[in-house]
Amino acid sequence: MGSITAYNSASGKRYRVRYRKPDHSQTQKRGFRTKRDAELYLADVELKKATGDFVDASTSKETISSLGQQWLSTQTQLKPSSLRPVEIAWRLYVQPAWGGYPVGQIRHSDVQSWISELSKDRSATTVLRIYGALAAILDVAVRDRRIRANPAREINLPRKLRKEHVYLSHSDIETLANNSGEHATLIFVLAYTGLRWGEATGLRVRDIDLERRRINVSVNAVEVGTEIVVGTPKSYKRRAVAFPRFIATMLANQCADKTPDSLVFPAADGDYLRRATRGTRTWFKSALNASHLSPMTIHDLRHTAASLAISAGANVKAVQRMLGHASAAMTLDVYTDLFDDDIDTVADALDDAKAESIVAKMWPNE
C-alpha cells in the first residue's frame, strides 16, 4: 500500500499520496485538499493495479509521432507491397494530423470528425487504411498501459463496396490474346490458371513442368513504387497449378532456347515485365480496344479463371487451391456470385425430398 502525508502549502494544508507503480518505481500525487480525497485516490490506484487497469499518466504524454515510428518499424510481418500503402497512410495522413498529439489527449469525437472529413473526398479503401494505421498505434498504447482505452475504436467508418468482377468468355479470351501480340501466351496463362500478375511474371523456365502440365508457383514479383521486389506468393505458400493441354504447346514455345533460370515472360530488356495497365496507352489497353471489350484490369483475368473453372464443374476447394487462397471460405466470399446455381440445386433437392416424402405416405410399406 501507499502512504498519505500532510504538508503545508501557500494555500493551506494539503495531502500527498505516495505509491509504487506496477514496475515498482515510486511516484506521488500532491495537492489533495482533504485526507478523504487522498484516500479515495490511493484506493483507486491500488484497485487499478490489482485489475491491470493502471495507467501511468507520465507515459500518456508520449506523442503519436514517436509511437507511430516505433509501430511502423515493427510491421515486419507485412510484405513490401503491403507495407508501402501503410507507410504512405502514416506519412501523408496520420503523422501530419496527429503526430504532435500526446497519446493521452486524443478524443474519440476528434477521431470521428477527422474520419468524416477524410471520407468526403477519398475512397473508402484509402480512408480505412488511414484509420487502420492510427487505430493500430493506439492499440499498442493501450497494451503498453499508456491509455486506458483506444479512442479510435467504435468509429463510424465508410463502407467499402466490392467492385463488380469482370468475367470473360472463352471467345473473349481468344480474341484478346490474338490482339495482344507477343503477350498472347501470357493472356492465356492468366485467364486459364488464375495466377496473379506477379506470380506469372516471376515464373522461371524451371517452374514449368510440361509433361505433367503443372506450373510451380514459388515466387511473386511485385512492383513496389519504381522497384520490383521478388518474394513468396501472397499467402506465403507455394502451390502447383494445372494448365489445359492447349496451353502446353504455347508454353513450350515460350520456353524454347532458354535456360532453366530464364524468365518465361521477360520484358524487352530481359528484366521482369512491368504491370500492363500503367500509362495511358499500353499493350493490354490496346488489346482491349482492338477486341472491343469493356475496360478491365489484368487482375480481372484471375477472376475469369475462377469463373471458367467453376462453370466447368470445379468445386470450391479445387478453385481455392488453384488461386492460392488461404481458405475455401475466402474463395466463397470473393466469388459468391459464381455459386448462385448452388442455391437452385439446394432448393431443387429439398423439393425432390418433399415429393418423395409425400409418395412414401401415400404408399406405406406393407
Secondary structure, DSSP 8 states (H G I E B T S, - for coil): --EEEEEEETTEEEEEEEEE-TTS-EEEEEEESSHHHHHHHHHHHHHHHHHT----TTGGG-BHHHHHHHHHHT-TTS-HHHHHHHHHHIIIIIHHHHTTSBGGG--HHHHHHHHHHHTTTS-HHHHHHHHHHHHHHHHHHHHTTSSSS-TTTT---------------HHHHHHHHHTTGGGHHHHHHHHHH---HHHHHT-BGGGEETTTTEEEE--EEEEETTEEEEES-TTS--EEEE--HHHHHHHHHHHTT--TTSBSSB-TTSSB---TT-SSS-HHHHHHHHTT-----TTHHHHHHHHHHHHTT--HHHHHHHHT-S-HHHHHHHTGGGGHHHHHHHHHHHHHHHHHHHHHHHS---
